[in-house]
Amino acid sequence: MSVNRDQGRDLMRTRDVLSGGPRADDDNANKNWLGHHFGSGAAKIDELLLEGVTRERLEKEAGRGAIREHLYHLEKEHGLCAVQRADGRLVFEV
């Protein structure tokens, strides 16, 4: 769980990653830009949201409960929301 996250920084870093910036944390190369360990389910969901992903693929990759919990975590702890585009894919709203 993330503690005392700088939500403004998380938003700026997400925008940077979406523009092709580095996906690793500035302070820890074993974590992604949101502080989730590479290889974890959380980091996988973060990656999928960058490219745009269907709920079906998310469920296949992470399981329904994990998705709901992580989307809640992203909103509450990181200040990031996922929205559904017209094509049905979920993406970060930045």
N, C-alpha and C positions, 0 to 999 in steps of 0.2 A: 504494500500500500504506500502511496505517495504521501508524504507529510510536508506541510508548509510549502507547497508548490507555488511558484510565481506564475500565475495563470496568464498574465500578459506576456511573459517570456515564452511560455508554452505555445501561445497563439502565434507569436512572431517566429518561433523556431519551426512550427508546423508550416507556416507560409513559406519559409525558407526551404524546407525539405520539398514541398510541392513544386518549388521553382528549380529544383535540382541540387539543393544544398546537401551537406553531409547528413547522414541519418544517424550517426553515432552521437552520443552525449558529449558535450564539450569537456567534461571532467572524467568520464569513464567510458573507455572504448568498448566495454562489454555490455553497455546499455544503449538503447536507442535515444533519440532526442527527447522523449518523454520520461526517460528513466526506467523503462521496462527492459529487463534482461533479454538480449537477443536469444532466440530459440524458445522463448516462453509463448504461451498462448496469447498473452496480452500484446506482446510485440508483433505476433503474427496478425492479430486483428488490426493493430495500428497500420501495418504495411498494406493490408488489404483495403483499408479505408482510403489510403493514399491513391490507389489506382481506381477505386470504385468497385464495389462488390455487391453481388446479389445476396439476399438473406439466405437463399438456399446454399450458396457456396460457403457463407459464414458458418451456417449450421454444420455443414460437412467438415469444415476445417476446425471448428472450435466447440461446437455443441450449443444448443439453444440457451441454456442457463448461463453459460460463460459469456455469451454475447450480450445478453441483457445486463448482466453484472458489470461487464467491462464498459459498455456504452454509458451506464450510470456513473461509473468511476470516472470516465473521461469528462463527463459534464460537471460532476461535483468537484473533483480534485484538480482537473486541468483546465476547466472552463471551455472545453471543446465539445461541440455537438456534431452528431452525424445526421445528415439529412438525406432523404430519398430523392434522387433526380427523376426527371420525366421517364428515363429509360428503366427505372426500377432499381438502380444501383445506389447503394449507400456510400456517401463520401463525407469527408470532413467539411464542415461549414466554416469557411474562413473568409 
